[in-house]
Amino acid sequence: MINKILIAFTWLVIGLFGGFYGSNYYYRIVQVDPAYIEVSSDTDMIRLINKTRTEAGLPELIENELLDKSARAKACDMRDRKYFEHVSPEGVEPWKFIVAAGYKYYDAGENIAMSYTSTKKLAEAYMNSPEHRDNILDDRYTEIGVGNCGIYQVEHFGSRK
């Protein structure tokens, strides 16, 4: 008898909480516009970039894990070595990080940023900067990677060989 009560109680709990997570309420929470998230994911940044590209009549960029890796490596290099430039103090260009990650490219580009806590604010800053905007809207690029390390954010764009 106790076993039946425990089993029934377990199913009741699963039903209550399972129903909540499967409800429309949960769906609305998960589908929050990334523009309103104070700190969000790299995927949210890519969604905002692709929204901008689509509005400009361009195809969406595909996330590439090698470009994610190179962007993160560049962001961590800037953090660890305390610089904020496309080219390191020793003259290392962004392309070295991209090649070191194993990405073979025809065309590549980089956006860097520092100290943004909002995906929306960072995306707006990129679009208000002619050079960053040019990378985002460059029709030669087909793939993107995003990496963060501390307060540094990096986007690497590319098209493969």
N, CA and C of each residue as an Amber inpcrd file, in Angstrom:
protein
   483
   0.8240000  -1.1960000   0.0000000   0.0000000   0.0000000   0.0000000
   0.8670000   1.2590000   0.0000000   1.9170000   1.2570000   0.8220000
   2.7950000   2.4210000   0.8900000   3.4990000   2.6250000  -0.4480000
   3.8800000   1.5140000  -1.0830000   4.5250000   1.6250000  -2.3950000
   3.6110000   2.2930000  -3.4080000   2.3270000   1.9360000  -3.3930000
   1.3790000   2.5320000  -4.3350000   1.2180000   4.0250000  -4.0650000
   1.2080000   4.3980000  -2.7980000   1.0800000   5.8160000  -2.4340000
   2.3220000   6.5750000  -2.8990000   3.5040000   6.0150000  -2.6750000
   4.7450000   6.6630000  -3.1130000   4.7980000   6.8090000  -4.6330000
   4.3950000   5.7700000  -5.3370000   4.3820000   5.8270000  -6.7970000
   3.3870000   6.8860000  -7.2730000   2.2080000   6.9130000  -6.6940000
   1.2030000   7.9070000  -7.0640000   1.6960000   9.3180000  -6.7700000
   2.3240000   9.5070000  -5.6100000   2.8530000  10.8230000  -5.2470000
   3.9560000  11.2450000  -6.2160000   4.8290000  10.3160000  -6.5740000
   5.9030000  10.6020000  -7.5250000   5.3300000  11.0610000  -8.8580000
   4.3270000  10.3530000  -9.3660000   3.7040000  10.7340000 -10.6400000
   2.9880000  12.0800000 -10.5240000   2.4210000  12.3530000  -9.3680000
   1.7660000  13.6390000  -9.1560000   2.7930000  14.7660000  -9.2470000
   3.9280000  14.5960000  -8.5790000   4.9800000  15.6090000  -8.6020000
   5.5100000  15.7880000 -10.0290000   5.7860000  14.6730000 -10.7070000
   6.2710000  14.7480000 -12.0910000   5.2330000  15.4350000 -12.9720000
   3.9860000  15.0990000 -12.7840000   2.9190000  15.7060000 -13.5780000
   2.8110000  17.1960000 -13.3460000   2.9180000  17.6160000 -12.0840000
   2.8210000  19.0410000 -11.7840000   3.9850000  19.8190000 -12.3740000
   5.1930000  19.3550000 -12.1040000   6.3620000  20.0940000 -12.5810000
   6.6000000  19.8640000 -14.0640000   6.3420000  18.6570000 -14.5170000
   6.4800000  18.3720000 -15.9500000   5.5020000  19.2030000 -16.7610000
   4.2780000  19.3680000 -16.2360000   3.2860000  20.1930000 -16.9230000
   3.7050000  21.6480000 -16.9850000   4.3470000  22.1360000 -15.9180000
   4.8140000  23.5230000 -15.9070000   5.8640000  23.7390000 -16.9690000
   6.8290000  22.8280000 -17.0430000   7.9110000  23.0000000 -18.0110000
   7.4400000  22.8170000 -19.4440000   6.3670000  22.0960000 -19.6400000
   5.8550000  21.8970000 -20.9830000   4.8030000  22.9200000 -21.3680000
   4.4930000  23.8200000 -20.4720000   3.4100000  24.7630000 -20.7310000
   3.8760000  25.9280000 -21.5880000   2.9250000  26.7260000 -22.0300000
   3.2340000  27.9300000 -22.7940000   4.0160000  28.9330000 -21.9580000
   3.7830000  28.9370000 -20.6560000   4.5060000  29.8650000 -19.7810000
   6.0090000  29.6180000 -19.8840000   6.4040000  28.3720000 -19.7970000
   7.8270000  28.0310000 -19.9090000   8.3400000  28.4100000 -21.2970000
   7.5680000  28.1500000 -22.3120000   7.9830000  28.4740000 -23.6840000
   8.2640000  29.9660000 -23.8160000   7.4270000  30.7900000 -23.2450000
   7.6540000  32.2350000 -23.3330000   8.9270000  32.6410000 -22.6000000
   9.2260000  31.9980000 -21.4910000  10.4470000  32.3230000 -20.7550000
  11.6680000  31.9610000 -21.5900000  11.6740000  30.7890000 -22.1810000
  12.8140000  30.3230000 -22.9590000  13.0020000  31.1740000 -24.2090000
  11.9300000  31.6620000 -24.7830000  11.9900000  32.3960000 -26.0360000
  12.1590000  33.9010000 -25.8480000  12.7230000  34.3230000 -24.7350000
  12.9380000  35.7480000 -24.4850000  13.8740000  36.3140000 -25.5410000
  13.5680000  37.4830000 -26.0370000  14.4160000  38.1570000 -27.0100000
  15.7740000  38.4310000 -26.3770000  16.8770000  37.9970000 -27.0090000
  18.1960000  38.1900000 -26.4090000  18.5510000  39.6540000 -26.1860000
  17.8730000  40.5400000 -26.8530000  18.1400000  41.9600000 -26.6620000
  17.8320000  42.3920000 -25.2330000  16.9710000  41.6470000 -24.5480000
  16.5850000  42.0340000 -23.2040000  17.3210000  41.2610000 -22.1240000
  18.2320000  40.4040000 -22.5150000  19.0020000  39.6430000 -21.5500000
  20.2590000  40.4390000 -21.2270000  20.5170000  40.6590000 -19.9690000
  21.6820000  41.4690000 -19.5820000  22.9820000  40.7780000 -19.9760000
  23.1470000  39.5350000 -19.6090000  24.3100000  38.7710000 -20.0400000
  23.7760000  37.5280000 -20.7310000  24.0670000  37.3650000 -21.9910000
  23.5080000  36.2380000 -22.7180000  24.6200000  35.4650000 -23.4120000
  24.2370000  34.5360000 -24.2270000  25.2040000  33.6130000 -24.8070000
  25.7330000  34.0950000 -26.1520000  26.7880000  33.4210000 -26.5810000
  27.3520000  33.7050000 -27.8970000  26.3170000  33.4250000 -28.9840000
  25.4940000  32.4190000 -28.7650000  24.4510000  32.0820000 -29.7380000
  23.4820000  33.2400000 -29.9170000  23.1840000  33.9530000 -28.8310000
  22.3000000  35.1160000 -28.9350000  22.9350000  36.2000000 -29.8050000
  24.2390000  36.3870000 -29.6860000  24.9230000  37.3750000 -30.5200000
  24.8280000  36.9660000 -31.9870000  25.0340000  35.7080000 -32.2590000
  24.9520000  35.2300000 -33.6430000  23.5420000  35.4190000 -34.1810000
  22.5370000  35.1800000 -33.3510000  21.1480000  35.4060000 -33.7890000
  20.9120000  36.8730000 -34.1530000  21.4300000  37.7820000 -33.3330000
  21.2600000  39.2060000 -33.6230000  22.0010000  39.6030000 -34.9000000
  23.1960000  39.0700000 -35.0890000  23.9520000  39.3490000 -36.3140000
  23.1930000  38.8190000 -37.5240000  22.6910000  37.6100000 -37.4180000
  21.9610000  37.0230000 -38.5430000  20.6620000  37.7600000 -38.8240000
  20.0290000  38.2820000 -37.7980000  18.8260000  39.0900000 -38.0100000
  19.1830000  40.3370000 -38.8230000  20.2890000  40.9740000 -38.4770000
  20.7490000  42.1580000 -39.1970000  21.1010000  41.8090000 -40.6390000
  21.7810000  40.6870000 -40.8300000  22.1520000  40.2710000 -42.1910000
  20.9140000  39.9600000 -43.0290000  19.9600000  39.2690000 -42.4370000
  18.7330000  38.9240000 -43.1550000  17.9750000  40.1880000 -43.5670000
  17.8930000  41.1480000 -42.6470000  17.2250000  42.4130000 -42.9620000
  17.9260000  43.1570000 -44.0920000  19.2280000  42.9250000 -44.2550000
  19.9990000  43.5610000 -45.3320000  19.9870000  42.7210000 -46.6070000
  19.2440000  41.6190000 -46.6090000  19.1550000  40.7740000 -47.7940000
  20.3210000  39.8140000 -47.9590000  21.0600000  39.5670000 -46.8930000
  22.2130000  38.6650000 -46.9390000  21.8800000  37.3300000 -46.2960000
  22.5770000  36.2680000 -46.6900000  22.3390000  34.9790000 -46.0310000
  22.8800000  34.9820000 -44.6070000  22.3050000  34.1390000 -43.7830000
  22.7670000  34.0170000 -42.3990000  24.1430000  33.3720000 -42.3650000
  24.9160000  33.7220000 -41.3440000  26.2060000  33.0970000 -41.1000000
  25.9840000  31.8180000 -40.3100000  26.7790000  30.8160000 -40.5820000
  26.7050000  29.5400000 -39.8750000  27.7830000  29.5330000 -38.8020000
  27.3990000  29.1740000 -37.5810000  28.3950000  29.0980000 -36.5160000
  29.3660000  27.9620000 -36.7990000  30.6500000  28.2480000 -36.6470000
  31.6960000  27.2600000 -36.8840000  32.5030000  27.0940000 -35.6060000
  32.6420000  25.8540000 -35.1390000  33.3210000  25.6300000 -33.8620000
  34.8080000  25.9800000 -33.9200000  35.4330000  25.8900000 -35.0900000
  36.8440000  26.2940000 -35.1940000  36.9780000  27.8040000 -35.0450000
  36.0250000  28.5490000 -35.6110000  36.0420000  30.0020000 -35.4420000
  35.6780000  30.3840000 -34.0110000  34.7950000  29.6140000 -33.3750000
  34.5110000  29.8340000 -31.9480000  35.8070000  29.6740000 -31.1430000
  36.5390000  28.6200000 -31.4650000  37.7940000  28.3300000 -30.7580000
  38.8180000  29.4480000 -30.9800000  38.9500000  29.9150000 -32.2110000
  39.9310000  30.9710000 -32.4880000  39.5250000  32.2870000 -31.8390000
  38.2320000  32.5940000 -31.8350000  37.7540000  33.8330000 -31.2180000
  37.9990000  33.8040000 -29.7100000  37.7350000  32.6670000 -29.1030000
  37.9950000  32.5500000 -27.6560000  39.4860000  32.6500000 -27.3600000
  40.3180000  32.0130000 -28.1750000  41.7700000  32.0810000 -27.9700000
  42.2560000  33.5240000 -28.0660000  41.7240000  34.2760000 -29.0330000
  42.1290000  35.6790000 -29.1750000  41.6640000  36.4900000 -27.9680000
  40.4260000  36.2710000 -27.5280000  39.9040000  37.0000000 -26.3710000
  40.7490000  36.7070000 -25.1260000  41.1030000  35.4510000 -24.9270000
  41.9140000  35.0870000 -23.7600000  43.3370000  35.6200000 -23.8790000
  43.8560000  35.6770000 -25.0970000  45.1880000  36.2460000 -25.2890000
  45.1850000  37.7260000 -24.9030000  44.1580000  38.4490000 -25.3140000
  44.0630000  39.8690000 -24.9500000  43.9350000  40.0260000 -23.4380000
  43.1250000  39.1720000 -22.8220000  42.9620000  39.2470000 -21.3700000
  44.2660000  38.9290000 -20.6460000  44.8670000  37.8150000 -21.0240000
  46.0650000  37.3450000 -20.3180000  47.2600000  38.2650000 -20.5120000
  47.3460000  38.8940000 -21.6940000  48.5090000  39.7120000 -22.0020000
  48.2130000  41.2020000 -21.9170000  46.9760000  41.5100000 -21.4950000
  46.5620000  42.8930000 -21.1940000  46.7600000  43.8680000 -22.3600000
  46.1290000  43.5370000 -23.4860000  46.0960000  44.4690000 -24.6130000
  44.7040000  44.4310000 -25.2300000  44.4030000  45.4120000 -26.0230000
  43.1140000  45.4720000 -26.7160000  43.3490000  46.0370000 -28.1140000
  43.7570000  45.1780000 -28.9980000  44.0750000  45.5380000 -30.3820000
  43.8270000  44.3230000 -31.2710000  43.6840000  44.5720000 -32.5600000
  43.5820000  43.4570000 -33.5010000  44.9280000  42.7490000 -33.6240000
  46.0070000  43.4940000 -33.5420000  47.3560000  42.9350000 -33.6330000
  47.9900000  43.0070000 -32.2410000  48.5760000  41.8910000 -31.8000000
  49.1760000  41.8390000 -30.4590000  50.4120000  42.7410000 -30.3850000
  50.8970000  43.0330000 -29.1910000  52.1010000  43.8640000 -29.0540000
  53.3190000  43.3030000 -29.8120000  53.3570000  41.9800000 -30.0120000
  54.4610000  41.3700000 -30.7560000  54.2010000  41.2920000 -32.2600000
  53.0710000  41.8200000 -32.7000000  52.7640000  41.8160000 -34.1240000
  51.9780000  40.6110000 -34.6080000  51.4200000  39.8170000 -33.6880000
  50.6200000  38.6490000 -34.0820000  49.2510000  39.1320000 -34.5530000
  48.9310000  38.8100000 -35.7950000  47.6550000  39.2310000 -36.3880000
  46.5590000  38.2120000 -36.0690000  45.2950000  38.6310000 -36.2070000
  44.1690000  37.7390000 -35.8850000  44.1900000  36.4350000 -36.6760000
  44.7310000  36.4810000 -37.8750000  44.7030000  35.3160000 -38.7660000
  45.4730000  34.1500000 -38.1580000  46.4750000  34.4620000 -37.3260000
  47.2490000  33.3970000 -36.6890000  46.3600000  32.5670000 -35.7640000
  45.4560000  33.2100000 -35.0440000  44.5420000  32.4930000 -34.1560000
  43.5870000  31.6190000 -34.9710000  43.1360000  32.1470000 -36.0990000
  42.1970000  31.4120000 -36.9500000  42.8690000  30.1750000 -37.5410000
  44.0780000  30.3340000 -38.0590000  44.8180000  29.2060000 -38.6290000
  45.1960000  28.2090000 -37.5370000  45.6150000  28.6970000 -36.3680000
  45.9960000  27.8080000 -35.2630000  44.8270000  26.9330000 -34.8080000
  43.6090000  27.4230000 -34.9780000  42.4170000  26.6420000 -34.6060000
  42.0990000  25.5770000 -35.6530000  42.7840000  25.6290000 -36.8000000
  42.5520000  24.6400000 -37.8490000  41.6030000  25.0880000 -38.9390000
  41.2630000  26.3680000 -38.9550000  40.3320000  26.8910000 -39.9620000
  41.1280000  27.3830000 -41.1640000  40.8550000  26.8190000 -42.3280000
  41.5040000  27.2430000 -43.5690000  40.5230000  28.1470000 -44.3060000
  40.9480000  29.3700000 -44.5760000  40.0090000  30.3630000 -45.0900000
  40.4740000  31.0000000 -46.4000000  39.4690000  31.4960000 -47.1380000
  39.7160000  32.3950000 -48.2650000  39.7160000  33.8310000 -47.7600000
  38.6790000  34.1380000 -46.9970000  38.5110000  35.4720000 -46.4370000
  38.2470000  35.3260000 -44.9390000  38.7610000  36.2810000 -44.1670000
  38.5290000  36.2550000 -42.7230000  38.4890000  37.6840000 -42.1960000
  37.7540000  37.8670000 -41.1120000  37.6540000  39.1740000 -40.4750000
  37.5070000  39.0100000 -38.9740000  37.6810000  40.1180000 -38.2670000
  37.6070000  40.0790000 -36.8070000  36.9500000  41.3430000 -36.2840000
  36.0670000  41.1620000 -35.3110000  35.5340000  42.2490000 -34.4990000
  35.9620000  41.9870000 -33.0640000  36.4000000  43.0390000 -32.3740000
  36.7400000  42.8920000 -30.9600000  35.9860000  43.9490000 -30.1580000
  35.7010000  43.6050000 -28.9160000  35.0220000  44.5380000 -28.0170000
  35.4690000  44.2240000 -26.5990000  35.2090000  45.1800000 -25.7130000
  35.6150000  45.0010000 -24.3300000  34.5830000  45.6470000 -23.4130000
  34.2650000  44.9700000 -22.3390000  33.4660000  45.4850000 -21.2250000
  31.9810000  45.6750000 -21.5230000  31.4120000  44.9280000 -22.4470000
  29.9650000  44.9900000 -22.6740000  29.2910000  43.9100000 -21.8550000
  28.2220000  44.2700000 -21.1450000  27.4840000  43.2960000 -20.3380000
  26.1340000  42.9510000 -20.9570000  25.8210000  43.5290000 -22.0830000
  24.5490000  43.2850000 -22.7440000  24.7950000  42.9460000 -24.2080000
  24.2090000  41.8490000 -24.6390000  24.3270000  41.4560000 -26.0420000
  23.7560000  42.5290000 -26.9500000  22.6230000  43.0920000 -26.5660000
  21.9870000  44.1190000 -27.3970000  22.8880000  45.3430000 -27.5170000
  23.4650000  45.7820000 -26.4110000  24.3310000  46.9670000 -26.4550000
  25.5720000  46.7150000 -27.3000000  26.1410000  45.5230000 -27.1920000
  27.3090000  45.1940000 -28.0060000  26.9400000  45.1390000 -29.4810000
  25.8260000  44.5050000 -29.8110000  25.3960000  44.4370000 -31.2080000
  25.1420000  45.8310000 -31.7690000  24.5340000  46.7020000 -30.9820000
  24.2980000  48.0770000 -31.4240000  25.6150000  48.8220000 -31.6300000
  26.5710000  48.6080000 -30.7290000  27.8810000  49.2660000 -30.8630000
  28.5750000  48.8020000 -32.1380000  28.5250000  47.5120000 -32.4190000
  29.1190000  47.0100000 -33.6550000  28.4640000  47.6550000 -34.8780000
  27.1540000  47.7590000 -34.8640000  26.4530000  48.3140000 -36.0350000
  26.6750000  49.8190000 -36.1650000  27.0270000  50.4900000 -35.0820000
  27.3120000  51.9260000 -35.1440000  28.7640000  52.2230000 -35.5210000
  29.5730000  51.2050000 -35.6390000  30.9710000  51.3510000 -36.0400000
  31.1000000  50.9020000 -37.4950000  31.5060000  51.7920000 -38.4000000
  31.5790000  51.4140000 -39.8210000  32.4160000  50.1560000 -40.0820000
  33.5610000  50.0190000 -39.4350000  34.4200000  48.8600000 -39.6820000
  33.7820000  47.5650000 -39.1880000  33.2040000  47.6170000 -37.9950000
  32.5480000  46.4200000 -37.4540000  31.3120000  46.0650000 -38.2780000
  30.5590000  47.0790000 -38.6460000  29.3640000  46.8720000 -39.4730000
  29.7440000  46.2300000 -40.8030000  30.8570000  46.7060000 -41.3930000
  31.3070000  46.1430000 -42.6700000  31.5870000  44.6490000 -42.5420000
  32.2030000  44.2310000 -41.4350000  32.4470000  42.7960000 -41.2400000
  31.1360000  42.0290000 -41.1290000  30.2090000  42.5460000 -40.3490000
  28.9310000  41.8600000 -40.1440000  28.1600000  41.7200000 -41.4550000
  28.2320000  42.7460000 -42.2950000  27.4570000  42.7450000 -43.5390000
  28.2790000  42.3530000 -44.7720000  29.4690000  41.8290000 -44.5710000
  30.3140000  41.4160000 -45.6970000  29.7580000  40.1300000 -46.3020000
  29.3940000  40.1970000 -47.5790000  28.7780000  39.0270000 -48.2110000
  29.7810000  37.9330000 -48.5560000  31.0730000  38.1900000 -48.3750000
  32.0770000  37.1440000 -48.6030000  32.0920000  36.1260000 -47.4670000
  31.6530000  36.5260000 -46.2910000  31.7000000  35.6350000 -45.1330000
  30.4890000  34.7170000 -45.1070000  30.7520000  33.4520000 -44.7770000
  29.6820000  32.4540000 -44.6830000  29.5790000  31.8500000 -43.2880000
  30.6330000  32.0470000 -42.4740000  30.6580000  31.4280000 -41.1490000
  31.1270000  32.4370000 -40.0990000  30.8080000  32.1130000 -38.8480000
  31.1580000  32.9960000 -37.7410000  31.5030000  32.1640000 -36.5090000
  32.3610000  32.7300000 -35.6910000  32.6540000  32.1730000 -34.3830000
  32.7100000  33.3080000 -33.3870000  32.2380000  33.0690000 -32.1920000
  32.2170000  34.0930000 -31.1490000  32.8850000  33.5210000 -29.9180000
  33.7330000  34.3370000 -29.2860000  34.4150000  33.8950000 -28.0800000
  34.5190000  35.0110000 -27.0640000  34.4270000  34.6540000 -25.8040000
  34.5380000  35.6000000 -24.6970000  35.5660000  35.0810000 -23.7140000
  36.2400000  36.0190000 -23.0870000  37.1870000  35.6640000 -22.0380000
  37.2840000  36.8730000 -21.1160000  36.7350000  36.7420000 -19.9230000
  36.6960000  37.8960000 -19.0350000  35.8460000  38.9930000 -19.6590000
  36.4060000  40.1800000 -19.7710000  35.6580000  41.3230000 -20.3210000
  35.8460000  41.4750000 -21.8320000  36.5750000  40.5580000 -22.4500000
  36.8750000  40.6560000 -23.8850000  35.9340000  39.7930000 -24.7140000
  35.4290000  40.3710000 -25.7980000  34.5720000  39.6480000 -26.7260000
  35.1950000  39.7370000 -28.1250000  35.1870000  38.6010000 -28.8360000
  35.7680000  38.5460000 -30.1800000  34.8120000  37.8000000 -31.1010000
  34.6840000  38.3090000 -32.3120000  33.9590000  37.6190000 -33.3780000
  34.9490000  37.3710000 -34.5030000  34.9960000  36.1390000 -34.9850000
  35.7940000  35.8220000 -36.1610000  34.8540000  35.4010000 -37.2840000
  35.0600000  36.0090000 -38.4370000  34.2640000  35.7390000 -39.6300000
  35.1380000  35.0130000 -40.6310000  34.5350000  34.1660000 -41.4500000
  35.3410000  33.5030000 -42.4580000  34.5210000  32.8400000 -43.5440000
  35.2240000  32.5130000 -44.5970000  34.7140000  31.6260000 -45.6350000
  35.8390000  30.6420000 -45.9120000  35.4780000  29.3700000 -45.9760000
  36.4810000  28.2990000 -46.0600000  37.0440000  28.1290000 -47.4590000
  38.2650000  27.5850000 -47.4600000  38.8900000  27.1690000 -48.7220000
  38.2160000  25.9290000 -49.2030000
